Amino acid sequence: MKRLYPLFLGEACCDKEVISPGVSDGQRVHIPIAGYLVATDAGRRVLVDTGIHRSHIEDPDRTFGGTEFAAKLRPAMRLEDTVDARLAPLGLRAGDVTDVVNTHLHFDHAGNNDAFAGARFWVQRSHYQAALDNPAFPNQYWRIEGLHYELLDGETDLGDGISVFPTPGHAPGHQSVLVRLDSGLNLILCGDAIYEQDNLTHDAWEGHADPAQARESALLLVERGRRLGATLVYGHDARQWAQLRRSPAFYE
C-alpha cells in the first residue's frame, strides 16, 4: 500500500509575470511551495522536492537579497512550513526519508537537501551538470559533502510505482514524476515544467529558460496524463493547491 502526502512548505509572493508572462503582468500573487511524500508499507519514504531552506523564516532575502530577482519573488515561510514540521504529524523525521527526487535544483525545490543526508537523491545527469557552479541554482543548498546523488539518463523506474522522466525547458534536464497508487489513481508531479494552469490556457511559456522547449514538454505532459488517465499536479498553482488534500491527509 502506498500513500502520497502533499506537503505545504511555504509560499512566495511574486509578480504574476514570473510564472505566467502576459496574463496579468503587474499583479502580485502568492504561490505555494510544495513537496510530496510517497510512503509505502514496506518502509520506503520518497520525498519529491525539499522546498525552501528553513533560514528563510528569519531572513526571506537570504538567497537573492540585493538582486533584481528579489524584487520579483520573495519567500514567505513560517516555522510550521519546514519539512521537519510537516513530517512530524506523520510520525516521521528527516532521517526516515529513504529517497529524495529533485525535479530540479532551484532554491525552492532543493533548498533543504541538507536535511536528508541518509537518503539517495535522484536527479537527471544533464540537469546536475548544468547546475554546477551556476548561480541560478544556488549550490550551497544541494552541493553538499555527504549527499549521494544518483545521476539519471532519461526515463527511469524507481520502483514502488514511482518513475521519473525528463521534461526540459524550465531548466536543462528538468524531470517530472509519475506516481501510480494502488487504487488505480495516477498522479504526475510536474515540478516547474508547468507552473500553473494559466501556462496552458494562455500558452504562456516565456517565464522558462527555454520557452519553446518548455511548451513542448508541457504538451507532452498533457498527452501523457491523458493516456494514463493521470492528474497533473502543477508546480505553483495556488488555485489547484487549494483543492488538493494536504498532509496529514493523503491520496492512496
C-alpha positions as CSV (number, residue, x, y, z in Angstrom):
1,M,0.0,0.0,0.0
2,K,1.3,3.5,-0.9
3,R,0.2,6.9,0.3
4,L,1.0,10.2,-1.2
5,Y,1.1,13.2,1.2
6,P,1.2,16.7,-0.3
7,L,3.3,18.9,2.0
8,F,2.9,22.6,2.2
9,L,6.4,24.0,2.6
10,G,5.6,27.8,2.5
11,E,4.9,30.2,-0.3
12,A,6.4,33.0,-2.2
13,C,5.0,36.4,-3.1
14,C,5.8,37.1,-6.7
15,D,4.9,39.1,-9.8
16,K,2.4,37.2,-11.9
17,E,4.7,37.6,-14.9
18,V,7.3,35.4,-13.2
19,I,5.1,32.3,-13.7
20,S,2.6,33.4,-16.5
21,P,4.0,36.3,-18.5
22,G,1.4,38.3,-20.4
23,V,-1.5,37.1,-18.4
24,S,-1.8,39.6,-15.5
25,D,1.5,41.4,-15.6
26,G,2.0,43.7,-12.6
27,Q,-0.3,41.7,-10.3
28,R,1.3,40.3,-7.1
29,V,0.3,36.8,-6.2
30,H,1.1,34.2,-3.6
31,I,2.2,30.8,-4.9
32,P,2.6,27.6,-2.9
33,I,5.9,25.9,-2.4
34,A,5.3,22.1,-2.2
35,G,6.9,18.8,-1.5
36,Y,5.3,15.4,-1.9
37,L,6.0,12.3,0.3
38,V,5.3,8.9,-1.0
39,A,5.2,6.3,1.8
40,T,5.0,2.5,1.4
41,D,4.0,-0.1,4.0
42,A,7.5,-1.6,3.4
43,G,9.1,1.5,4.9
44,R,10.2,3.3,1.8
45,R,9.8,7.1,2.1
46,V,10.3,9.0,-1.1
47,L,10.2,12.8,-0.9
48,V,9.7,14.8,-4.2
49,D,11.4,18.2,-3.7
50,T,12.5,19.7,-0.4
51,G,11.3,23.3,-0.6
52,I,13.0,26.5,0.5
53,H,15.7,26.4,3.1
54,R,14.5,27.0,6.6
55,S,16.8,30.0,7.1
56,H,14.2,32.0,5.0
57,I,11.9,32.0,8.0
58,E,14.0,34.7,9.7
59,D,15.5,36.2,6.5
60,P,13.3,36.0,3.4
61,D,16.1,37.6,1.4
62,R,18.6,35.0,2.4
63,T,19.2,33.8,-1.1
64,F,18.5,36.6,-3.6
65,G,18.5,39.7,-1.4
66,G,20.0,42.7,-3.3
67,T,19.5,41.2,-6.7
68,E,16.9,42.1,-9.4
69,F,15.2,38.8,-8.9
70,A,14.5,39.6,-5.2
71,A,12.0,42.3,-6.2
72,K,10.1,39.8,-8.4
73,L,9.9,36.9,-5.9
74,R,10.1,36.9,-2.1
75,P,9.7,33.8,0.1
76,A,7.1,33.7,2.9
77,M,7.8,30.8,5.3
78,R,6.7,30.0,8.8
79,L,8.2,27.6,11.3
80,E,5.3,25.2,10.6
81,D,6.3,25.1,6.9
82,T,9.6,23.4,7.5
83,V,10.0,19.8,6.2
84,D,10.5,18.6,9.8
85,A,7.3,20.2,10.9
86,R,5.3,18.7,8.1
87,L,6.8,15.2,8.7
88,A,6.2,15.2,12.4
89,P,2.4,14.6,12.3
90,L,3.1,11.5,10.3
91,G,5.4,10.2,13.0
92,L,8.4,10.8,10.8
93,R,11.7,12.7,10.9
94,A,14.0,13.7,8.1
95,G,16.2,10.6,8.8
96,D,13.2,8.4,7.9
97,V,13.3,9.6,4.3
98,T,15.0,7.0,2.1
99,D,14.9,8.8,-1.2
100,V,14.7,12.3,-2.5
101,V,13.7,13.1,-6.0
102,N,14.6,16.7,-7.1
103,T,12.6,17.7,-10.1
104,H,15.4,20.3,-10.4
105,L,17.8,22.2,-8.2
106,H,16.3,25.7,-7.9
107,F,16.4,27.1,-4.4
108,D,12.6,26.4,-3.8
109,H,12.9,22.7,-4.9
110,A,16.2,21.7,-3.4
111,G,16.6,24.1,-0.5
112,N,16.5,21.5,2.3
113,N,18.5,18.8,0.7
114,D,21.0,19.1,3.5
115,A,18.4,17.7,5.9
116,F,18.4,14.3,4.2
117,A,22.0,13.1,4.4
118,G,20.9,9.5,4.7
119,A,18.8,9.4,1.6
120,R,19.6,8.7,-2.1
121,F,19.0,11.6,-4.3
122,W,17.6,11.2,-7.9
123,V,18.4,13.9,-10.4
124,Q,18.9,13.9,-14.2
125,R,22.6,13.9,-15.1
126,S,22.2,16.7,-17.6
127,H,20.5,18.9,-15.0
128,Y,23.1,18.2,-12.3
129,Q,25.9,19.2,-14.7
130,A,24.1,22.3,-15.8
131,A,23.5,23.4,-12.2
132,L,27.1,23.0,-11.0
133,D,28.6,26.4,-10.2
134,N,25.5,28.1,-11.7
135,P,24.2,30.9,-9.6
136,A,20.7,30.3,-10.9
137,F,20.8,27.0,-8.8
138,P,22.4,28.1,-5.5
139,N,24.9,25.4,-4.9
140,Q,25.1,25.9,-1.1
141,Y,21.7,24.2,-0.7
142,W,22.4,21.0,-2.6
143,R,26.1,20.6,-3.5
144,I,27.0,19.4,0.0
145,E,29.6,16.9,1.1
146,G,28.0,13.6,2.1
147,L,24.9,13.8,-0.1
148,H,24.7,10.9,-2.6
149,Y,23.3,11.8,-6.0
150,E,22.2,9.0,-8.4
151,L,22.5,10.7,-11.8
152,L,19.9,9.5,-14.3
153,D,19.9,9.5,-18.1
154,G,16.3,9.7,-19.2
155,E,13.2,8.0,-18.1
156,T,13.7,5.7,-15.1
157,D,11.6,3.4,-13.0
158,L,12.4,4.0,-9.3
159,G,10.2,1.1,-8.1
160,D,7.1,1.1,-6.0
161,G,5.1,2.7,-8.8
162,I,7.3,5.8,-9.0
163,S,9.0,6.8,-12.2
164,V,10.7,9.9,-13.5
165,F,11.0,11.3,-17.0
166,P,12.7,14.4,-18.5
167,T,10.6,17.5,-19.1
168,P,13.3,20.1,-20.0
169,G,12.6,23.7,-20.8
170,H,12.1,25.3,-17.4
171,A,15.7,24.2,-16.8
172,P,18.0,21.9,-18.7
173,G,17.3,18.3,-17.6
174,H,14.3,19.1,-15.5
175,Q,12.3,16.0,-14.6
176,S,8.7,15.2,-13.7
177,V,7.4,12.3,-11.5
178,L,4.7,9.8,-12.2
179,V,3.2,8.1,-9.1
180,R,0.9,5.1,-9.6
181,L,-1.2,4.5,-6.5
182,D,-2.7,1.1,-5.6
183,S,-6.2,2.4,-6.0
184,G,-5.5,3.0,-9.7
185,L,-5.1,6.7,-9.2
186,N,-2.2,8.1,-11.2
187,L,-0.6,11.5,-10.4
188,I,2.0,13.3,-12.4
189,L,4.0,15.8,-10.3
190,C,5.0,18.2,-13.0
191,G,7.5,20.2,-11.0
192,D,8.0,23.5,-12.8
193,A,7.5,22.0,-16.2
194,I,4.1,23.6,-15.8
195,Y,3.8,26.3,-13.2
196,E,0.1,26.6,-13.3
197,Q,-3.0,26.1,-15.5
198,D,-2.6,29.6,-16.9
199,N,0.5,28.5,-18.7
200,L,-1.6,26.1,-20.7
201,T,-4.7,28.2,-21.0
202,H,-2.8,31.3,-22.3
203,D,0.1,29.5,-24.0
204,A,2.4,31.4,-21.7
205,W,5.9,30.0,-21.5
206,E,8.3,33.0,-21.5
207,G,8.9,32.5,-17.8
208,H,11.1,29.5,-18.6
209,A,14.7,29.2,-19.6
210,D,13.8,27.8,-23.0
211,P,10.2,28.7,-23.8
212,A,9.9,26.6,-26.9
213,Q,11.2,23.5,-25.2
214,A,9.1,24.2,-22.1
215,R,6.0,24.3,-24.3
216,E,6.9,21.1,-26.0
217,S,7.5,19.3,-22.6
218,A,4.2,20.7,-21.2
219,L,2.2,19.4,-24.2
220,L,3.8,16.0,-23.8
221,L,2.9,16.0,-20.1
222,V,-0.7,16.8,-21.1
223,E,-0.7,13.9,-23.6
224,R,0.9,11.5,-21.1
225,G,-1.7,12.5,-18.5
226,R,-4.5,11.8,-21.0
227,R,-3.0,8.5,-22.0
228,L,-2.6,7.3,-18.4
229,G,-5.7,8.9,-17.0
230,A,-3.4,10.8,-14.6
231,T,-4.0,14.1,-12.8
232,L,-1.3,16.7,-13.5
233,V,-0.2,18.5,-10.3
234,Y,1.4,21.8,-11.3
235,G,4.4,23.3,-9.7
236,H,3.0,26.5,-8.2
237,D,-0.7,26.8,-8.9
238,A,-2.5,28.4,-6.0
239,R,-6.0,27.6,-7.2
240,Q,-5.1,23.9,-7.7
241,W,-3.3,23.7,-4.4
242,A,-6.4,25.0,-2.6
243,Q,-8.2,21.9,-3.9
244,L,-5.6,19.3,-3.1
245,R,-5.6,17.3,0.1
246,R,-2.8,18.5,2.4
247,S,-0.8,16.3,4.7
248,P,-1.7,14.7,7.1
249,A,-4.5,14.0,4.5
250,F,-3.3,11.8,1.7
251,Y,-4.0,10.0,-1.6
252,E,-3.9,6.2,-1.8
